[in-house]
Amino acid sequence: MPKVIKKFIPGRGIEVTEVMDPKEKSKADLEKENKVLTKKNNFYETELKAVSVELVSLRDRNTALDELYNGVAAEGDKLTTFLFENFPDEVKDKNGNLLDKETYVDVVIRLLSDKKKK
């Protein structure tokens, strides 16, 4: 059933009647939907930043994550190979300790698989 909206324009004495199709969304509905989408985008952006922060030691982390999500390094063996081939010159954990290649690869795979499970 169409929604009828009546508006009175002050100063002119004109009353305007708008008939809104029920499939159309009002401005308030669109703003509300936009706020929800913005909130969701901020959440996902925060999650991605959290992953990035945990991988601060990965020099080309954006490239690695892009390739991971695009399927270039999606599976275990491919990912391991990719990480070994792209091992940064120096990798430190949160406490500042240097990591060797094997530990680094294990940590990255564990972090990414934990995020993937959620």
C-alpha positions as YAML, in Angstrom:
chain: A
units: angstrom
residues:
- id: 1
  name: MET
  ca: [0.00, 0.00, 0.00]
- id: 2
  name: PRO
  ca: [1.48, 3.36, -1.02]
- id: 3
  name: LYS
  ca: [2.58, 5.69, 1.71]
- id: 4
  name: VAL
  ca: [1.15, 9.22, 1.45]
- id: 5
  name: ILE
  ca: [3.27, 12.05, 2.79]
- id: 6
  name: LYS
  ca: [1.71, 15.52, 3.18]
- id: 7
  name: LYS
  ca: [3.94, 18.55, 3.46]
- id: 8
  name: PHE
  ca: [3.03, 22.15, 4.09]
- id: 9
  name: ILE
  ca: [5.38, 24.73, 2.66]
- id: 10
  name: PRO
  ca: [5.48, 27.71, 5.07]
- id: 11
  name: GLY
  ca: [5.04, 31.20, 3.64]
- id: 12
  name: ARG
  ca: [3.41, 30.00, 0.46]
- id: 13
  name: GLY
  ca: [0.35, 28.26, 1.86]
- id: 14
  name: ILE
  ca: [0.95, 25.29, -0.41]
- id: 15
  name: GLU
  ca: [0.33, 21.75, 0.68]
- id: 16
  name: VAL
  ca: [2.21, 19.09, -1.24]
- id: 17
  name: THR
  ca: [1.14, 15.49, -1.23]
- id: 18
  name: GLU
  ca: [3.69, 12.85, -2.19]
- id: 19
  name: VAL
  ca: [2.72, 9.29, -2.83]
- id: 20
  name: MET
  ca: [5.63, 7.03, -2.11]
- id: 21
  name: ASP
  ca: [5.89, 3.60, -3.67]
- id: 22
  name: PRO
  ca: [6.33, 1.02, -0.87]
- id: 23
  name: LYS
  ca: [9.34, -0.39, -2.72]
- id: 24
  name: GLU
  ca: [11.11, 2.98, -2.59]
- id: 25
  name: LYS
  ca: [13.09, 3.83, 0.50]
- id: 26
  name: SER
  ca: [12.69, 7.11, 2.30]
- id: 27
  name: LYS
  ca: [15.65, 9.39, 2.91]
- id: 28
  name: ALA
  ca: [15.65, 8.40, 6.60]
- id: 29
  name: ASP
  ca: [15.68, 4.69, 5.67]
- id: 30
  name: LEU
  ca: [18.58, 5.24, 3.28]
- id: 31
  name: GLU
  ca: [20.55, 7.17, 5.91]
- id: 32
  name: LYS
  ca: [19.92, 4.43, 8.46]
- id: 33
  name: GLU
  ca: [21.02, 1.74, 5.97]
- id: 34
  name: ASN
  ca: [24.13, 3.77, 5.13]
- id: 35
  name: LYS
  ca: [25.05, 4.03, 8.84]
- id: 36
  name: VAL
  ca: [24.73, 0.24, 9.21]
- id: 37
  name: LEU
  ca: [26.92, -0.36, 6.14]
- id: 38
  name: THR
  ca: [29.49, 2.17, 7.38]
- id: 39
  name: LYS
  ca: [29.55, 0.43, 10.76]
- id: 40
  name: LYS
  ca: [30.09, -2.97, 9.07]
- id: 41
  name: ASN
  ca: [32.84, -1.57, 6.84]
- id: 42
  name: ASN
  ca: [34.57, -0.04, 9.87]
- id: 43
  name: PHE
  ca: [34.38, -3.41, 11.65]
- id: 44
  name: TYR
  ca: [35.96, -5.26, 8.72]
- id: 45
  name: GLU
  ca: [38.58, -2.55, 8.30]
- id: 46
  name: THR
  ca: [39.42, -2.86, 12.02]
- id: 47
  name: GLU
  ca: [39.71, -6.66, 11.67]
- id: 48
  name: LEU
  ca: [42.01, -6.28, 8.68]
- id: 49
  name: LYS
  ca: [44.13, -3.76, 10.58]
- id: 50
  name: ALA
  ca: [44.35, -6.22, 13.48]
- id: 51
  name: VAL
  ca: [45.70, -8.89, 11.13]
- id: 52
  name: SER
  ca: [48.11, -6.35, 9.65]
- id: 53
  name: VAL
  ca: [49.33, -5.27, 13.09]
- id: 54
  name: GLU
  ca: [50.03, -8.89, 14.02]
- id: 55
  name: LEU
  ca: [52.00, -9.19, 10.78]
- id: 56
  name: VAL
  ca: [53.94, -5.95, 11.21]
- id: 57
  name: SER
  ca: [57.18, -7.82, 10.63]
- id: 58
  name: LEU
  ca: [56.07, -8.83, 7.13]
- id: 59
  name: ARG
  ca: [57.64, -6.22, 4.89]
- id: 60
  name: ASP
  ca: [55.21, -6.67, 2.00]
- id: 61
  name: ARG
  ca: [52.21, -7.64, 4.10]
- id: 62
  name: ASN
  ca: [49.69, -5.92, 1.83]
- id: 63
  name: THR
  ca: [50.94, -7.81, -1.22]
- id: 64
  name: ALA
  ca: [51.01, -11.06, 0.72]
- id: 65
  name: LEU
  ca: [47.47, -10.58, 2.04]
- id: 66
  name: ASP
  ca: [46.19, -9.56, -1.40]
- id: 67
  name: GLU
  ca: [47.72, -12.64, -2.98]
- id: 68
  name: LEU
  ca: [46.45, -14.82, -0.15]
- id: 69
  name: TYR
  ca: [42.88, -13.56, -0.51]
- id: 70
  name: ASN
  ca: [43.04, -13.72, -4.31]
- id: 71
  name: GLY
  ca: [43.90, -17.41, -4.15]
- id: 72
  name: VAL
  ca: [47.53, -17.19, -5.31]
- id: 73
  name: ALA
  ca: [48.70, -18.57, -1.98]
- id: 74
  name: ALA
  ca: [45.40, -19.91, -0.68]
- id: 75
  name: GLU
  ca: [46.39, -23.46, 0.28]
- id: 76
  name: GLY
  ca: [48.96, -24.74, 2.77]
- id: 77
  name: ASP
  ca: [51.77, -25.78, 0.43]
- id: 78
  name: LYS
  ca: [51.39, -22.78, -1.85]
- id: 79
  name: LEU
  ca: [51.23, -20.45, 1.13]
- id: 80
  name: THR
  ca: [54.29, -22.01, 2.77]
- id: 81
  name: THR
  ca: [56.25, -21.75, -0.47]
- id: 82
  name: PHE
  ca: [55.09, -18.18, -0.97]
- id: 83
  name: LEU
  ca: [56.12, -17.19, 2.56]
- id: 84
  name: PHE
  ca: [59.52, -18.88, 2.29]
- id: 85
  name: GLU
  ca: [60.22, -17.17, -1.04]
- id: 86
  name: ASN
  ca: [59.14, -13.78, 0.32]
- id: 87
  name: PHE
  ca: [60.87, -14.02, 3.70]
- id: 88
  name: PRO
  ca: [61.80, -10.50, 4.85]
- id: 89
  name: ASP
  ca: [65.40, -9.69, 5.71]
- id: 90
  name: GLU
  ca: [64.59, -9.39, 9.40]
- id: 91
  name: VAL
  ca: [61.49, -10.59, 11.25]
- id: 92
  name: LYS
  ca: [60.80, -9.78, 14.87]
- id: 93
  name: ASP
  ca: [57.96, -10.93, 17.09]
- id: 94
  name: LYS
  ca: [56.01, -8.65, 19.44]
- id: 95
  name: ASN
  ca: [58.80, -8.89, 22.03]
- id: 96
  name: GLY
  ca: [61.47, -7.89, 19.53]
- id: 97
  name: ASN
  ca: [63.03, -11.36, 19.20]
- id: 98
  name: LEU
  ca: [64.33, -12.37, 15.78]
- id: 99
  name: LEU
  ca: [62.46, -15.26, 14.14]
- id: 100
  name: ASP
  ca: [63.86, -17.87, 11.78]
- id: 101
  name: LYS
  ca: [62.04, -18.80, 8.55]
- id: 102
  name: GLU
  ca: [60.30, -21.90, 9.95]
- id: 103
  name: THR
  ca: [58.92, -20.12, 13.02]
- id: 104
  name: TYR
  ca: [57.86, -17.14, 10.91]
- id: 105
  name: VAL
  ca: [55.97, -19.35, 8.43]
- id: 106
  name: ASP
  ca: [54.26, -21.28, 11.27]
- id: 107
  name: VAL
  ca: [53.18, -18.05, 13.00]
- id: 108
  name: VAL
  ca: [51.80, -16.46, 9.82]
- id: 109
  name: ILE
  ca: [49.87, -19.60, 8.83]
- id: 110
  name: ARG
  ca: [48.48, -19.97, 12.35]
- id: 111
  name: LEU
  ca: [47.37, -16.30, 12.46]
- id: 112
  name: LEU
  ca: [45.71, -16.51, 9.07]
- id: 113
  name: SER
  ca: [43.99, -19.82, 9.78]
- id: 114
  name: ASP
  ca: [42.71, -18.46, 13.13]
- id: 115
  name: LYS
  ca: [41.26, -15.43, 11.33]
- id: 116
  name: LYS
  ca: [39.78, -17.66, 8.60]
- id: 117
  name: LYS
  ca: [37.99, -19.86, 11.18]
- id: 118
  name: LYS
  ca: [36.20, -16.89, 12.79]
...
